[in-house]
Each structure stands twice: as structure tokens, then as C-alpha cells.
């Protein structure tokens, strides 16, 4: 339930802030992912893909390291 509500709202607010010129002093994981783009097409990740990547890195990555 939390991932369904919280993360999309954070992504939307971050995108809105970037459009209005709000620049953070330090970048976090979401900033780094939002800056990434496909070198062949020049496209950046859609919100759903960002959410999936963050969830994977936060939830699944520690599980794989524990094994």
C-alpha cells in the first residue's frame, strides 16, 4: 500500500520542482535516476519505471546481498 501512494507522489513533486527550477544542493537516488537517459534515444525514465527502479534498489537489493 505504501509504495502505491507515497513514491508516485514524491516523483510527481520532484518533477514539478525541477520544472520550476528548484535545484537541490545534494542529489539523492531519485535525482540520479531522473537524470539518467537512454543514450540511443535520449529518453528519460517514465514515472512508473522510476518507481520500479527505486523499489528494486531499496527492497530487493539488500535481499540479494544478504544471501
N, C-alpha and C positions, 0 to 999 in steps of 0.2 A: 504494500500500500504506500509506504513512504517513497519508494522510487517512482511511483506513478504520479505523485503530486509534487514533491519537493524539487527534484532535479530538473524537470522541464521548466519550472518557474525560475529557477536560478539561471538556466541557459537563456531564457527569454529576457530576463532582466539584464544579463551580461551583454547580450546582443544590443539591447536598447541603449545601454550605457555607451557601448562602443560607437554606435551611430551618432550619439550626441557629443562625442569627443572626450568622454571620460576615460582617462588613461590611468591605470594603476601603477604604483611605484614598483611593486614586485609582482611577478607573474606567478600564477598557480597552475595546477594541472589543467584546469579548464581553459585557461588562457592559451597554454601551449597547444592544446588540441584544436582550439578555434583558429589558431594561426597556421596550422598545417593545411596543405593543399596538395592536390594531385598534380605532379609535375607535367604529366602529359596533357591534361585537360584544363588545369588551372582552377578547378573547382574545389571548394572547401566543403567540410562535412555539414550535412543537414542536422537539424536538432536531434532527430531520432538516432542517428549514427553517433553523435556526440554522447548522448545518454548511454548508449550501449557500450561505448569505449570506456567511459568513466566507471560504469557499473562493473565491467570486466576487470579493470585495473584495481578497483577498490575492493571488490568482493572476491573475485576468482584468483587473482594473482597471489594473495597471501596463502590461499589454499594449496596452490601448486608448489610454493616454496616450502611449505610445512612437510611435504612428503619426501 
